[in-house]
Amino acid sequence: MTLGSIPKIASADGMIRHVFIKNLVLESLIGIYDFEKEKEQRVRINVDLAVRETGQPIEDNIENVTSYEQLTNGIKDIVQSGHTNLVETLAESIAELGLKSANTISVRVRVEKLDIVSEAESVGVEIERHSPFI
């Protein structure tokens, strides 16, 4: 499979499941300025994973799927682990977490700072990373 042919969303033909976290809002110490290092600010995080289906029955068992709960808890741990200078760094850490599962083909992460530019709803970055095993 070439990178150009990687599905961006769920695909029945490609046996790809779309696992996502939408609009997770957390308090974070993030930013390069002194005032951002002293007071938490809100960040909104969106994550989309393309996950290869195994073809095995799910059997209504959480062990047989990619858990968005585990992913959410991992994101919370990353955000709460201390100060981060750049939204790019936070996005890369979240992408790395998403790619830890052997079944993950790709991950797209959007990190938005919600309170830093008063004239804008949000500012931030979106990245996409692919598993090195595809």
C-alpha positions as CSV (number, residue, x, y, z in Angstrom):
1,M,0.0,0.0,0.0
2,T,1.5,3.4,-1.0
3,L,1.0,6.5,1.1
4,G,-1.2,8.0,-1.6
5,S,-3.6,5.1,-1.3
6,I,-4.1,5.3,2.4
7,P,-7.8,5.9,3.2
8,K,-8.6,9.0,5.2
9,I,-11.8,7.6,6.7
10,A,-13.6,4.3,7.2
11,S,-13.6,2.0,4.2
12,A,-15.5,-1.2,3.8
13,D,-13.4,-2.3,0.9
14,G,-10.2,-1.5,2.7
15,M,-11.4,-3.0,6.0
16,I,-10.6,0.3,7.7
17,R,-12.4,1.6,10.8
18,H,-12.5,5.3,11.7
19,V,-12.0,5.8,15.4
20,F,-12.2,9.4,16.6
21,I,-12.3,11.8,19.5
22,K,-14.1,15.0,18.6
23,N,-13.8,18.4,20.4
24,L,-12.0,17.2,23.6
25,V,-11.5,20.4,25.6
26,L,-8.8,20.4,28.3
27,E,-7.0,22.9,30.4
28,S,-3.3,23.0,29.5
29,L,-0.1,24.8,30.3
30,I,0.9,25.6,26.8
31,G,2.7,28.5,25.1
32,I,6.0,30.3,24.8
33,Y,5.1,33.4,26.7
34,D,5.6,33.8,30.4
35,F,1.9,34.4,31.1
36,E,1.1,31.1,29.3
37,K,3.5,29.3,31.6
38,E,1.7,30.6,34.7
39,K,-1.9,30.0,33.8
40,E,-3.7,27.1,32.1
41,Q,-5.6,27.8,29.0
42,R,-8.2,25.8,27.1
43,V,-7.2,23.6,24.2
44,R,-9.5,21.7,21.9
45,I,-8.2,18.4,20.5
46,N,-9.6,16.3,17.7
47,V,-8.1,12.9,16.7
48,D,-8.9,10.7,13.8
49,L,-7.4,7.2,13.4
50,A,-7.6,4.9,10.5
51,V,-7.5,1.5,12.1
52,R,-7.1,-1.8,10.1
53,E,-9.9,-4.2,10.9
54,T,-8.6,-7.7,11.7
55,G,-11.5,-9.6,10.1
56,Q,-12.1,-11.3,13.4
57,P,-15.4,-11.0,15.2
58,I,-15.6,-8.2,17.7
59,E,-17.8,-10.4,20.0
60,D,-18.9,-7.2,21.9
61,N,-15.5,-7.2,23.7
62,I,-13.5,-4.1,24.3
63,E,-10.2,-6.1,23.9
64,N,-11.1,-6.6,20.2
65,V,-11.2,-2.9,19.2
66,T,-9.2,0.3,19.5
67,S,-10.4,1.9,22.7
68,Y,-11.2,5.6,22.4
69,E,-11.3,5.7,26.2
70,Q,-7.7,4.5,26.5
71,L,-6.7,7.1,23.8
72,T,-8.6,9.9,25.6
73,N,-7.0,9.0,28.9
74,G,-3.6,8.9,27.2
75,I,-4.2,12.4,25.8
76,K,-5.2,13.7,29.2
77,D,-2.0,12.3,30.7
78,I,0.1,14.0,28.0
79,V,-1.6,17.4,28.5
80,Q,-1.3,17.1,32.3
81,S,2.3,16.0,32.3
82,G,3.6,19.6,32.4
83,H,4.2,22.7,30.4
84,T,4.5,22.4,26.6
85,N,5.8,25.3,24.5
86,L,4.2,24.6,21.2
87,V,0.9,23.2,19.9
88,E,3.0,21.4,17.3
89,T,4.8,19.5,20.1
90,L,1.5,18.5,21.7
91,A,0.1,17.3,18.4
92,E,3.2,15.2,17.7
93,S,3.0,13.6,21.1
94,I,-0.7,12.7,20.6
95,A,0.0,11.4,17.1
96,E,2.8,9.2,18.5
97,L,0.3,7.8,21.1
98,G,-2.3,7.1,18.4
99,L,0.3,5.2,16.3
100,K,1.3,2.8,19.2
101,S,-1.4,0.4,18.2
102,A,-0.2,-2.1,15.6
103,N,-3.6,-1.8,13.8
104,T,-3.4,2.0,13.4
105,I,-2.6,3.0,9.8
106,S,-2.7,6.7,10.2
107,V,-3.6,9.4,12.7
108,R,-4.7,13.0,12.2
109,V,-4.5,15.4,15.1
110,R,-5.8,18.9,15.5
111,V,-4.8,21.0,18.5
112,E,-6.5,24.4,18.9
113,K,-5.8,27.1,21.5
114,L,-9.2,28.6,22.3
115,D,-8.4,31.7,24.3
116,I,-5.2,33.2,23.0
117,V,-6.4,35.4,20.0
118,S,-9.5,37.3,21.0
119,E,-10.5,38.0,17.4
120,A,-10.4,34.3,16.5
121,E,-12.5,31.3,17.6
122,S,-9.2,29.3,17.8
123,V,-5.7,29.0,16.5
124,G,-3.6,25.9,16.2
125,V,-2.2,23.1,14.0
126,E,-3.3,20.0,12.3
127,I,-1.0,17.1,11.4
128,E,-1.3,13.7,9.9
129,R,1.1,10.8,10.5
130,H,1.3,7.3,9.1
131,S,2.4,4.1,10.7
132,P,5.9,3.1,9.7
133,F,4.7,-0.5,9.5
134,I,2.4,0.0,6.5
